[in-house]
């Protein structure tokens, strides 16, 4: 199998052939682009403040929904 040359492109990389420098540079550039395109993870403090705001908002929404239910069923509270 190692000695056969085929016209098909395959994902198999030969360990015995020497890769030319232009291909190595292209791979390095592709890796650099992927690294720069990945989003940064938010800081822990930012996540904490966002979660606190969401928790307060959800509590207000639940309180308003409960008020509506109490009014619709005419329950004295």
Beta strands, then each sheet from edge to edge (+ up, - down):
end
